[in-house]
Amino acid sequence: MIDQAIALGDLNKRTLGFLPHKAYEQAAAAGTLLAVVDRGQVMAYALYSLPRQVVRLTHLCVGTEGRGRGFARLLIDAISERHEDRFGITLKCRNDFAANAMWPHLGFEKQGERPGRGRQRYPLSIWWRDHGHPALFSSAESLGLVRVMLDLNVFADLESSYQRSEQRESGALTGDWLADQVDLVISTELEAEIARHPDPSERQRQDQAARKYLTVRTQARALDGAAKQITDLVRQNIGLDLSADRGDVSDVRHLAAAWLTGTTVIATRDQRFIDWSAAVVDTTGVRVMRPSDVVLQLDELARAQEYRPAQLEDTQYELAAVRSRQEDAVLPFMHGSQGERQSSYLAMVRGLGADGPRWNRLILRDPRRESVAFLVTGVDDVQLTVPVLRIKLAAVVACSRLEEVVAARPGELHQRFRHLGVWQQDQVTAVAKNGTALALRFADTEVFPHQVTLRRLRGLASEYVQSLSLRSAEKISPSLFAAIYQEGFSGYEPK
Protein backbone atom coordinates (compact mmCIF):
# COMPACT_ATOMS: atom_id res chain seq x y z
CA MET A 1 0.00 0.00 0.00
CA ILE A 2 2.88 2.37 0.72
CA ASP A 3 4.23 1.85 -2.80
CA GLN A 4 0.82 2.71 -4.24
CA ALA A 5 0.65 5.91 -2.18
CA ILE A 6 4.14 6.86 -3.37
CA ALA A 7 3.15 6.21 -6.99
CA LEU A 8 0.01 8.33 -6.58
CA GLY A 9 2.04 11.13 -5.01
CA ASP A 10 4.65 11.02 -7.77
CA LEU A 11 1.88 11.16 -10.36
CA ASN A 12 0.67 14.42 -8.80
CA LYS A 13 4.04 15.91 -7.87
CA ARG A 14 3.42 19.01 -10.00
CA THR A 15 0.95 20.24 -7.39
CA LEU A 16 2.14 18.29 -4.34
CA GLY A 17 5.86 18.96 -4.72
CA PHE A 18 8.68 16.49 -4.21
CA LEU A 19 8.68 14.36 -1.06
CA PRO A 20 11.40 11.73 -0.44
CA HIS A 21 10.00 8.22 -0.64
CA LYS A 22 11.42 7.46 2.78
CA ALA A 23 9.09 10.12 4.21
CA TYR A 24 6.12 7.92 3.24
CA GLU A 25 7.70 4.97 5.05
CA GLN A 26 8.35 7.07 8.16
CA ALA A 27 4.78 8.38 8.16
CA ALA A 28 3.38 4.87 7.78
CA ALA A 29 5.49 3.65 10.71
CA ALA A 30 4.33 6.62 12.82
CA GLY A 31 0.67 6.12 11.88
CA THR A 32 0.47 9.46 10.06
CA LEU A 33 -0.19 8.08 6.57
CA LEU A 34 -3.88 7.30 5.96
CA ALA A 35 -5.26 5.81 2.75
CA VAL A 36 -8.62 5.07 1.18
CA VAL A 37 -8.44 1.62 -0.43
CA ASP A 38 -11.00 0.21 -2.86
CA ARG A 39 -10.58 -3.42 -3.96
CA GLY A 40 -6.90 -3.40 -3.13
CA GLN A 41 -6.18 -0.09 -4.87
CA VAL A 42 -5.17 3.12 -3.07
CA MET A 43 -7.65 5.73 -4.26
CA ALA A 44 -6.53 8.60 -1.99
CA TYR A 45 -4.16 9.27 0.88
CA ALA A 46 -3.31 11.89 3.49
CA LEU A 47 0.18 12.32 4.92
CA TYR A 48 0.73 14.57 7.91
CA SER A 49 2.97 15.28 10.90
CA LEU A 50 2.31 16.14 14.54
CA PRO A 51 4.46 19.10 15.61
CA ARG A 52 3.72 20.41 19.09
CA GLN A 53 -0.06 20.27 19.66
CA VAL A 54 -1.29 20.61 16.07
CA VAL A 55 -1.63 18.48 12.95
CA ARG A 56 0.31 19.72 9.92
CA LEU A 57 -1.08 18.34 6.65
CA THR A 58 1.68 17.67 4.12
CA HIS A 59 -0.22 15.85 1.36
CA LEU A 60 -3.89 15.28 0.60
CA CYS A 61 -4.03 13.43 -2.69
CA VAL A 62 -7.04 11.91 -4.45
CA GLY A 63 -6.47 9.92 -7.64
CA THR A 64 -8.43 10.68 -10.80
CA GLU A 65 -10.72 7.67 -10.35
CA GLY A 66 -11.49 8.62 -6.75
CA ARG A 67 -12.51 12.23 -7.25
CA GLY A 68 -16.05 13.31 -6.46
CA ARG A 69 -16.59 10.39 -4.06
CA GLY A 70 -15.99 12.22 -0.78
CA PHE A 71 -12.57 10.70 -0.10
CA ALA A 72 -10.95 14.04 0.80
CA ARG A 73 -13.55 14.71 3.50
CA LEU A 74 -13.28 11.12 4.72
CA LEU A 75 -9.53 11.49 5.24
CA ILE A 76 -9.71 14.93 6.88
CA ASP A 77 -12.48 13.80 9.23
CA ALA A 78 -10.47 10.70 10.11
CA ILE A 79 -7.44 12.84 11.00
CA SER A 80 -9.56 15.12 13.19
CA GLU A 81 -11.14 12.14 14.92
CA ARG A 82 -7.77 10.53 15.60
CA HIS A 83 -6.24 13.74 16.90
CA GLU A 84 -9.17 15.59 18.40
CA ASP A 85 -6.99 16.38 21.43
CA ARG A 86 -4.81 18.65 19.27
CA PHE A 87 -5.72 22.26 18.56
CA GLY A 88 -6.43 21.76 14.88
CA ILE A 89 -5.08 21.05 11.38
CA THR A 90 -2.91 23.52 9.49
CA LEU A 91 -1.84 23.50 5.83
CA LYS A 92 -0.72 25.76 3.01
CA CYS A 93 -1.95 25.70 -0.58
CA ARG A 94 -1.05 27.76 -3.63
CA ASN A 95 -3.75 30.27 -4.55
CA ASP A 96 -3.64 29.32 -8.23
CA PHE A 97 -4.35 25.63 -7.57
CA ALA A 98 -7.92 24.42 -8.00
CA ALA A 99 -7.69 22.64 -4.65
CA ASN A 100 -7.43 26.00 -2.88
CA ALA A 101 -11.19 26.46 -3.31
CA MET A 102 -11.87 23.08 -1.69
CA TRP A 103 -10.62 23.75 1.84
CA PRO A 104 -13.60 25.80 3.12
CA HIS A 105 -15.86 22.86 2.19
CA LEU A 106 -13.73 20.62 4.43
CA GLY A 107 -14.12 22.86 7.48
CA PHE A 108 -11.01 25.03 7.05
CA GLU A 109 -10.83 28.79 7.55
CA LYS A 110 -8.34 31.01 5.77
CA GLN A 111 -5.79 32.55 8.15
CA GLY A 112 -3.86 34.69 5.68
CA GLU A 113 -1.37 34.52 2.84
CA ARG A 114 2.37 34.46 2.35
CA PRO A 115 4.79 34.13 -0.59
CA GLY A 116 5.65 30.63 -1.74
CA ARG A 117 9.12 29.10 -1.83
CA GLY A 118 9.57 28.34 -5.53
CA ARG A 119 11.36 30.56 -8.01
CA GLN A 120 8.08 32.22 -9.01
CA ARG A 121 7.10 32.89 -5.36
CA TYR A 122 3.44 32.05 -6.02
CA PRO A 123 1.32 33.23 -3.06
CA LEU A 124 0.07 30.62 -0.61
CA SER A 125 -3.12 30.59 1.43
CA ILE A 126 -2.84 29.47 5.05
CA TRP A 127 -5.73 27.25 6.12
CA TRP A 128 -6.76 26.15 9.61
CA ARG A 129 -9.36 23.61 10.78
CA ASP A 130 -10.03 24.20 14.45
CA HIS A 131 -10.73 21.40 16.91
CA GLY A 132 -12.51 23.65 19.38
CA HIS A 133 -9.88 23.85 22.13
CA PRO A 134 -8.83 27.10 23.84
CA ALA A 135 -6.12 28.33 21.48
CA LEU A 136 -2.55 28.61 22.68
CA PHE A 137 -1.58 29.86 19.22
CA SER A 138 -2.94 33.12 17.84
CA SER A 139 -2.99 31.45 14.44
CA ALA A 140 -1.45 28.59 12.52
CA GLU A 141 1.37 30.97 11.62
CA SER A 142 2.73 31.00 15.16
CA LEU A 143 4.45 27.64 14.62
CA GLY A 144 8.22 28.03 14.64
CA LEU A 145 10.64 27.92 11.72
CA VAL A 146 13.81 25.87 11.48
CA ARG A 147 16.57 28.07 10.09
CA VAL A 148 18.52 26.25 7.38
CA MET A 149 21.64 27.74 5.79
CA LEU A 150 22.26 26.80 2.14
CA ASP A 151 25.67 25.61 1.02
CA LEU A 152 26.70 26.68 -2.49
CA ASN A 153 25.88 23.36 -4.16
CA VAL A 154 22.30 23.40 -2.82
CA PHE A 155 21.86 27.09 -3.63
CA ALA A 156 23.04 26.42 -7.20
CA ASP A 157 20.60 23.50 -7.48
CA LEU A 158 17.79 25.91 -6.62
CA GLU A 159 18.87 28.99 -8.56
CA SER A 160 21.30 28.05 -11.35
CA SER A 161 20.23 28.24 -15.00
CA TYR A 162 22.21 25.05 -15.66
CA GLN A 163 20.66 21.60 -15.49
CA ARG A 164 22.04 19.86 -12.41
CA SER A 165 21.61 16.19 -11.55
CA GLU A 166 20.69 16.78 -7.89
CA GLN A 167 18.15 19.56 -8.42
CA ARG A 168 15.24 17.38 -7.36
CA GLU A 169 16.64 16.59 -3.92
CA SER A 170 17.56 20.20 -3.17
CA GLY A 171 14.24 21.39 -4.58
CA ALA A 172 12.44 19.56 -1.78
CA LEU A 173 13.48 22.43 0.51
CA THR A 174 11.35 24.87 -1.51
CA GLY A 175 8.15 22.84 -1.35
CA ASP A 176 5.21 25.06 -0.50
CA TRP A 177 4.22 22.72 2.34
CA LEU A 178 7.50 23.69 4.06
CA ALA A 179 6.81 27.42 3.93
CA ASP A 180 5.87 27.61 7.61
CA GLN A 181 8.51 25.15 8.75
CA VAL A 182 11.82 26.12 7.14
CA ASP A 183 13.51 29.50 6.91
CA LEU A 184 16.18 29.32 4.18
CA VAL A 185 19.13 31.67 4.73
CA ILE A 186 22.56 32.25 3.21
CA SER A 187 25.88 33.51 4.56
CA THR A 188 28.26 36.19 3.37
CA GLU A 189 30.60 33.35 2.39
CA LEU A 190 28.08 32.19 -0.20
CA GLU A 191 27.99 35.72 -1.60
CA ALA A 192 31.79 35.55 -1.90
CA GLU A 193 31.57 32.19 -3.68
CA ILE A 194 29.06 33.60 -6.16
CA ALA A 195 31.43 36.50 -6.83
CA ARG A 196 34.10 33.96 -7.85
CA HIS A 197 31.89 32.28 -10.48
CA PRO A 198 33.75 32.29 -13.84
CA ASP A 199 30.63 32.85 -16.01
CA PRO A 200 29.61 36.56 -15.85
CA SER A 201 25.99 35.98 -16.87
CA GLU A 202 25.51 33.11 -14.42
CA ARG A 203 27.27 35.12 -11.72
CA GLN A 204 24.82 37.98 -12.25
CA ARG A 205 21.86 35.60 -12.21
CA GLN A 206 22.90 33.95 -8.96
CA ASP A 207 23.71 37.30 -7.38
CA GLN A 208 20.17 38.47 -8.15
CA ALA A 209 18.71 35.23 -6.81
CA ALA A 210 20.67 35.55 -3.56
CA ARG A 211 18.92 38.82 -2.76
CA LYS A 212 15.62 37.09 -2.06
CA TYR A 213 17.19 35.16 0.85
CA LEU A 214 17.99 36.49 4.29
CA THR A 215 21.77 36.88 4.64
CA VAL A 216 23.02 36.20 8.16
CA ARG A 217 25.96 38.48 8.91
CA THR A 218 28.70 38.53 11.53
CA GLN A 219 31.69 40.72 12.27
CA ALA A 220 34.68 39.76 10.13
CA ARG A 221 37.00 39.36 13.12
CA ALA A 222 34.55 37.07 14.93
CA LEU A 223 34.06 35.00 11.77
CA ASP A 224 37.82 34.62 11.27
CA GLY A 225 38.26 33.57 14.89
CA ALA A 226 35.46 31.00 14.76
CA ALA A 227 36.78 29.59 11.48
CA LYS A 228 40.25 29.17 13.00
CA GLN A 229 38.79 27.46 16.06
CA ILE A 230 36.87 25.01 13.86
CA THR A 231 39.94 24.30 11.72
CA ASP A 232 42.07 23.65 14.80
CA LEU A 233 39.44 21.41 16.40
CA VAL A 234 39.02 19.27 13.27
CA ARG A 235 42.79 18.84 13.00
CA GLN A 236 42.97 17.94 16.69
CA ASN A 237 39.95 15.59 16.70
CA ILE A 238 40.33 13.67 13.43
CA GLY A 239 43.71 14.76 12.02
CA LEU A 240 42.25 16.48 8.95
CA ASP A 241 43.79 19.69 7.60
CA LEU A 242 41.11 22.01 6.20
CA SER A 243 43.38 24.97 5.54
CA ALA A 244 44.89 23.91 2.20
CA ASP A 245 41.85 23.51 -0.07
CA ARG A 246 39.72 26.51 -1.02
CA GLY A 247 36.53 24.44 -0.91
CA ASP A 248 37.30 23.26 2.63
CA VAL A 249 38.13 26.80 3.74
CA SER A 250 34.81 28.01 2.36
CA ASP A 251 32.90 25.22 4.11
CA VAL A 252 34.60 26.11 7.38
CA ARG A 253 33.46 29.71 7.00
CA HIS A 254 29.88 28.58 6.28
CA LEU A 255 29.95 26.54 9.48
CA ALA A 256 31.49 29.41 11.45
CA ALA A 257 28.76 31.78 10.24
CA ALA A 258 26.03 29.33 11.22
CA TRP A 259 27.61 28.83 14.63
CA LEU A 260 27.89 32.55 15.38
CA THR A 261 24.36 33.39 14.23
CA GLY A 262 22.55 30.54 15.98
CA THR A 263 21.65 28.78 12.74
CA THR A 264 21.31 25.11 13.66
CA VAL A 265 21.28 23.41 10.24
CA ILE A 266 23.33 23.63 7.03
CA ALA A 267 21.98 21.89 3.92
CA THR A 268 24.66 20.53 1.58
CA ARG A 269 25.33 17.64 -0.78
CA ASP A 270 29.04 17.68 0.06
CA GLN A 271 29.62 14.40 1.91
CA ARG A 272 33.12 15.44 2.96
CA PHE A 273 31.68 18.53 4.66
CA ILE A 274 29.01 16.40 6.37
CA ASP A 275 31.60 13.91 7.63
CA TRP A 276 34.16 16.29 9.12
CA SER A 277 31.55 18.65 10.62
CA ALA A 278 30.41 15.82 12.91
CA ALA A 279 33.78 16.10 14.68
CA VAL A 280 32.92 19.58 15.97
CA VAL A 281 29.14 19.42 16.42
CA ASP A 282 29.56 19.38 20.21
CA THR A 283 31.22 22.78 19.93
CA THR A 284 29.18 24.43 17.16
CA GLY A 285 25.78 22.86 17.75
CA VAL A 286 25.26 22.94 13.96
CA ARG A 287 24.09 19.86 12.05
CA VAL A 288 25.34 19.61 8.47
CA MET A 289 23.14 17.32 6.39
CA ARG A 290 21.73 16.54 2.96
CA PRO A 291 18.54 18.36 1.87
CA SER A 292 16.56 15.11 1.89
CA ASP A 293 17.64 14.45 5.49
CA VAL A 294 16.52 17.94 6.49
CA VAL A 295 13.04 17.12 5.18
CA LEU A 296 12.95 13.68 6.79
CA GLN A 297 14.12 14.90 10.20
CA LEU A 298 12.28 18.22 10.21
CA ASP A 299 10.22 17.61 13.33
CA GLU A 300 13.31 16.53 15.26
CA LEU A 301 15.22 19.61 14.06
CA ALA A 302 12.38 21.85 15.17
CA ARG A 303 12.42 20.28 18.62
CA ALA A 304 16.18 20.78 18.78
CA GLN A 305 15.94 24.45 17.85
CA GLU A 306 13.03 25.25 20.15
CA TYR A 307 13.78 22.95 23.09
CA ARG A 308 13.54 24.49 26.51
CA PRO A 309 13.21 22.90 29.98
CA ALA A 310 9.95 21.00 30.38
CA GLN A 311 6.91 23.11 31.09
CA LEU A 312 4.32 22.05 33.64
CA GLU A 313 1.25 23.89 32.38
CA ASP A 314 -2.09 22.20 33.00
CA THR A 315 -0.73 20.17 35.94
CA GLN A 316 -0.76 20.87 39.65
CA TYR A 317 3.01 20.43 39.88
CA GLU A 318 5.15 23.55 40.08
CA LEU A 319 8.80 24.52 39.90
CA ALA A 320 10.18 26.96 42.44
CA ALA A 321 13.61 28.58 42.42
CA VAL A 322 16.05 27.90 45.26
CA ARG A 323 17.35 31.34 46.16
CA SER A 324 20.48 32.35 48.00
CA ARG A 325 20.41 31.40 51.71
CA GLN A 326 17.51 29.00 51.08
CA GLU A 327 19.76 25.99 50.47
CA ASP A 328 18.43 24.18 53.54
CA ALA A 329 15.30 23.48 51.48
CA VAL A 330 17.26 20.94 49.44
CA LEU A 331 18.62 18.98 52.42
CA PRO A 332 15.94 16.26 52.05
CA PHE A 333 17.63 15.32 48.75
CA MET A 334 21.03 14.67 50.31
CA HIS A 335 22.25 11.06 49.96
CA GLY A 336 23.07 10.63 53.63
CA SER A 337 22.50 6.87 53.52
CA GLN A 338 25.27 6.65 50.92
CA GLY A 339 27.78 8.54 53.05
CA GLU A 340 27.28 12.02 51.60
CA ARG A 341 28.13 14.70 54.16
CA GLN A 342 25.93 17.74 54.68
CA SER A 343 28.83 20.18 54.46
CA SER A 344 30.05 18.90 51.09
CA TYR A 345 26.51 18.62 49.73
CA LEU A 346 25.63 22.22 50.63
CA ALA A 347 28.98 23.40 49.27
CA MET A 348 28.10 21.82 45.92
CA VAL A 349 24.65 23.43 45.89
CA ARG A 350 26.02 26.85 46.88
CA GLY A 351 28.83 26.57 44.36
CA LEU A 352 26.32 26.18 41.54
CA GLY A 353 24.43 29.20 42.86
CA ALA A 354 27.64 31.24 42.94
CA ASP A 355 28.03 30.84 39.17
CA GLY A 356 25.25 33.40 38.75
CA PRO A 357 22.67 33.20 35.96
CA ARG A 358 24.30 30.21 34.28
CA TRP A 359 22.47 27.74 36.54
CA ASN A 360 18.85 27.52 37.67
CA ARG A 361 18.38 25.70 40.98
CA LEU A 362 14.83 24.40 41.15
CA ILE A 363 12.56 22.37 43.44
CA LEU A 364 9.60 20.47 42.01
CA ARG A 365 6.55 20.40 44.28
CA ASP A 366 3.59 18.06 43.90
CA PRO A 367 -0.09 19.09 44.19
CA ARG A 368 0.16 18.75 47.99
CA ARG A 369 3.04 21.27 47.99
CA GLU A 370 5.52 18.60 49.03
CA SER A 371 9.01 18.74 47.52
CA VAL A 372 9.56 15.70 45.31
CA ALA A 373 12.64 16.61 43.24
CA PHE A 374 15.63 18.94 43.20
CA LEU A 375 17.33 19.80 39.92
CA VAL A 376 19.85 22.25 38.53
CA THR A 377 19.63 23.23 34.86
CA GLY A 378 21.60 25.38 32.46
CA VAL A 379 20.60 26.22 28.88
CA ASP A 380 22.60 27.50 25.94
CA ASP A 381 21.55 27.81 22.30
CA VAL A 382 21.72 24.12 21.54
CA GLN A 383 21.36 22.00 24.64
CA LEU A 384 20.07 21.65 28.16
CA THR A 385 22.57 20.59 30.85
CA VAL A 386 21.33 19.02 34.09
CA PRO A 387 24.28 18.55 36.50
CA VAL A 388 21.99 17.70 39.43
CA LEU A 389 18.74 15.71 39.44
CA ARG A 390 17.63 14.16 42.72
CA ILE A 391 14.27 12.58 43.46
CA LYS A 392 13.00 12.31 47.00
CA LEU A 393 10.22 9.78 46.56
CA ALA A 394 10.22 6.57 44.53
CA ALA A 395 6.91 6.74 42.68
CA VAL A 396 5.26 6.71 39.27
CA VAL A 397 4.52 10.35 38.45
CA ALA A 398 3.76 10.27 34.70
CA CYS A 399 3.32 8.09 31.64
CA SER A 400 4.43 8.52 28.03
CA ARG A 401 3.92 6.81 24.70
CA LEU A 402 6.98 5.18 23.12
CA GLU A 403 7.06 6.78 19.69
CA GLU A 404 10.32 5.58 18.20
CA VAL A 405 13.31 3.33 18.83
CA VAL A 406 16.37 4.51 16.93
CA ALA A 407 19.37 2.20 16.48
CA ALA A 408 22.51 3.86 15.12
CA ARG A 409 26.17 4.52 15.73
CA PRO A 410 26.80 6.42 18.98
CA GLY A 411 28.01 9.53 17.16
CA GLU A 412 24.90 9.67 14.98
CA LEU A 413 22.58 9.24 17.95
CA HIS A 414 24.34 11.89 19.98
CA GLN A 415 24.29 14.37 17.10
CA ARG A 416 20.57 13.84 16.55
CA PHE A 417 19.46 14.05 20.19
CA ARG A 418 22.21 16.12 21.84
CA HIS A 419 19.88 19.12 22.26
CA LEU A 420 18.12 17.21 25.03
CA GLY A 421 21.31 17.46 27.06
CA VAL A 422 21.01 14.04 28.68
CA TRP A 423 24.23 12.18 27.81
CA GLN A 424 27.56 13.16 26.35
CA GLN A 425 28.87 11.26 23.33
CA ASP A 426 31.41 9.27 25.36
CA GLN A 427 28.59 8.05 27.61
CA VAL A 428 26.56 6.90 24.60
CA THR A 429 29.64 5.16 23.21
CA ALA A 430 30.25 3.40 26.53
CA VAL A 431 26.85 1.67 26.51
CA ALA A 432 26.87 0.76 22.81
CA LYS A 433 27.05 -2.91 21.86
CA ASN A 434 28.85 -3.96 18.70
CA GLY A 435 29.10 -0.32 17.66
CA THR A 436 25.34 0.31 17.93
CA ALA A 437 23.35 2.17 20.57
CA LEU A 438 19.61 2.61 21.06
CA ALA A 439 17.64 5.80 21.71
CA LEU A 440 14.03 5.69 22.85
CA ARG A 441 11.90 8.70 21.93
CA PHE A 442 8.70 9.33 23.88
CA ALA A 443 5.72 11.58 23.21
CA ASP A 444 2.38 12.61 24.74
CA THR A 445 3.66 12.64 28.32
CA GLU A 446 0.91 12.96 30.92
CA VAL A 447 1.86 14.01 34.45
CA PHE A 448 -0.26 12.31 37.11
CA PRO A 449 -2.04 14.58 39.62
CA HIS A 450 -1.52 11.77 42.17
CA GLN A 451 1.72 9.85 42.62
CA VAL A 452 1.58 6.08 42.57
CA THR A 453 4.13 5.22 45.27
CA LEU A 454 6.56 2.36 44.92
CA ARG A 455 4.77 0.45 47.68
CA ARG A 456 1.41 0.93 45.96
CA LEU A 457 2.93 -0.01 42.58
CA ARG A 458 4.13 -3.32 43.99
CA GLY A 459 0.71 -3.84 45.54
CA LEU A 460 -1.00 -3.33 42.20
CA ALA A 461 1.45 -5.67 40.51
CA SER A 462 0.63 -8.33 43.10
CA GLU A 463 -3.10 -7.85 42.51
CA TYR A 464 -2.57 -8.45 38.80
CA VAL A 465 -0.21 -11.39 39.43
CA GLN A 466 2.90 -9.74 38.04
CA SER A 467 6.29 -9.42 39.70
CA LEU A 468 8.38 -6.28 39.18
CA SER A 469 12.13 -6.04 39.69
CA LEU A 470 12.33 -2.43 38.36
CA ARG A 471 16.04 -2.81 37.69
CA SER A 472 15.54 -2.10 33.99
CA ALA A 473 12.72 -1.67 31.49
CA GLU A 474 9.96 -4.23 32.05
CA LYS A 475 6.87 -5.12 30.08
CA ILE A 476 3.64 -4.96 32.07
CA SER A 477 0.16 -6.17 31.19
CA PRO A 478 -2.44 -3.77 29.76
CA SER A 479 -4.63 -4.33 32.83
CA LEU A 480 -1.81 -3.33 35.21
CA PHE A 481 -1.06 -0.24 33.15
CA ALA A 482 -4.75 0.72 33.20
CA ALA A 483 -4.81 0.37 36.99
CA ILE A 484 -1.69 2.54 37.39
CA TYR A 485 -3.11 5.13 34.99
CA GLN A 486 -6.45 5.25 36.82
CA GLU A 487 -4.83 5.74 40.22
CA GLY A 488 -2.48 8.36 38.82
CA PHE A 489 -5.45 10.50 37.89
CA SER A 490 -8.02 9.47 40.50
CA GLY A 491 -5.84 8.70 43.51
CA TYR A 492 -5.76 5.69 45.82
CA GLU A 493 -8.33 5.21 48.54
CA PRO A 494 -7.54 2.31 50.90
CA LYS A 495 -10.47 -0.01 51.41
Buried (B, 14 or more C-beta within 10 A) or exposed (E): EBEBBBEBBEEBEEBBBBBBEEBBBBBBEBEBBBBBEEEEBBBBBBBBBBBBBBBBBBBBBBBEEBEEBEBBEBBBBEBBEBBEEBBBBBBBBBEEBEBBEBBEEBBBEEBEEBEBBBEEEBEBBBBBBBBEEEEEBEEBBEBBBBBBBBBBBBBBBBBBEEEEEBBBBBBBBBBBBBBBBBBBBBBBBBBEBBEEBEEEEBBEBBBEBBEEBEEBEBEEEEBEEBBEBBBEBBBEBEEBEBEEEEEBBBBBBBBBBBBBBEBBBBBBBBEBBBEBBBBBBBBBBBBBBBBBBBBBBBBBBBBBBBBEBEEEEEBBBEBBEBEEEEBEBBEBBBEEEEEEEEEEBBEBBEEBBEEEEEBBBBBBBBEEEEBBBBBBBBBEEBBBBEEBEBEBBEBBBEBEEEBEEBEBBBBBBBBBBBBBBBBEBEEBBEEBEEEEBEBEBEEEEBBBBBBBBBEBBBEBBEEBEBEBEEEEEEEBEEEBBEBBBEBBEEEBEEE
